[in-house]
Amino acid sequence: HVHESGFMHLDFKPENVIVSRNAAVRLIDFDLAQPISEKPKRITKNPGTPAYMAPEQLSGQPIDQRVDVFSFGVAAYELLTNQKPFPGETSAEILNAQTDRSNFLTPRQLNSDIPAGLEKAILKCIECDPDRRYMFLSVLVRDLKAALYV
């Protein structure tokens, strides 16, 4: 809904997702949100939480809504495996883990109960190259529904 309304959240992480008393899921904390531009743009500040930031965001490159797709993928990976895909204490360590995937474990290597289609969608979300990620969350939602038979 955020992207369809023309905005990037820029701080998607589990702490910014709440579940209401009636089980409605809500995304909160729009302090860093910015309008989606026609083409990726460089932002003056580097907002967000490094563990959930895309490589282009961590390295100060131009960004677009695909940084939110990456953050969603990191959060989904963490939810299903109980660990972050790209560990590190600093932004530089996290960026290095994102770009050098020699020690990277796929979600199904950590949790064999994850359906293959779900893993495929998560891995596409956390591609280092933004051009290989989902461009639109609506396409991700379609793939998730197919993978989960909903």
N, C-alpha and C positions, 0 to 999 in steps of 0.2 A: 504494500500500500504506500509505503514511504517513497519508493522509487516511482511508482505510478503517479504520485503527486508531484514529481519533479525534484525530489531531494535525495541527497546521500546522507546517511546517518553519521558515518565516520567514527563511531565508537561502539559498534556492535560487539557485545560480549555477554556472557551469561549473567553478570551482575546487572545488566540493563534489560533483562527480560524478567517480567513478573507474571505470576499467575494469580488472578483475583479469586475471591471467595467462591464465585460461581464458575470457576475453572476457565475463565477467559484469559488468553495469553496476550500480554501487552508489552510493547517495546517502549522503554522510557529513556530519559536523559537525551534530549535533542539539543543540548547546548552547543555541540560542535557541528550540527547539521548545516549543510550548504546546498544551494541549488545545483542540480546536475547541469553541466555545460555541454555545448554541442560536441566539443572534443576535450580530451583530457587536459587538465590545467594544473599548473604548479600552484600550491598554496603556500602562503608566507609562513604560517606556523605548521607544526607537525602534530596535529591533535590525535588523540586516541591512546590506546593501551598497546604498547609494543608487542606483547605476546599474540595479539589478534590482528596486527597490522600487516598489510600486504607488502611484498618486497619493494614495490615502487614507492609506496608511502614511507617506508623506513629509510629509503635512500634519497628522499627528497625529489623524486621524479614527478612529472605530471600524473594526476590521478583522475579517475572518474568513478562511477557507481560500482565498478568491479572490485573496488577495495572492500565494499560491504559484502560482496559475494565471498571474497576470500575470508573475511572475518567470520561469516556464517559457517564456512567450511571448517575453520579452526575450532569453533565452538561445537559443531556437530561431531567432529573427530574426538574432541575432549569428552563430550557427553557419552559417546559410545565406547570409549577405550579407557577412560579415567586418567588420561594423560594428554599433554599438549603435543602436537605433531612436531613442533620446532622449539625444543627447549633452549633456554638461555637466560642469563641474569641481566644482560644488557641488550640494547637495540642491536649492537654490532654482532653479538653472539647469535641472536635470533635470526638476523639477516643471513649470517653465514650458514646456519642450519637450513634455512629456506633454499639457499642457492646451491649448497653442497649436500646433496641428499644421500650420500654414501651410507649414513647410519639411519636413514629414514625407514620406519616400519609402517606398512599399510594398516588401515584399521582392522582388516581381517586377520592380519598376523598377530594382533593383540586380542581380538575378540572374534573367534570363528563363527559366532552366531549372527554376525552382521550379514544381511543379504548382499550378494554380489552387486546387484544394481544400486543399492544404497552406497556401497563403497565407491563404485564408479562415479556417482554423483559428487560425493565428498572430495574425491581425488581431483575431479574437474574444477571444483571450487577453489582448491588450494594449489592450483598450477602456479608456478613461479611467473610465467609469461601471461600477462593479463589477456592477451589475444587468444589464449587457449582456455580461458575461464568462460563461464556463462556470462553472456552480455546482459541478459535480463533475468531477474529472479522468477518471472512468470514461467520461463523455460525450465528453470531448476524445479519449480513446484510441479510442473508436468512430469518431469523425470522422477521426482520423489514419489508422486502418486502412483506411477507405473511400477516403481521398484517395490513399493509397500502395498500394492494392490488395494488402494483406497480411491 
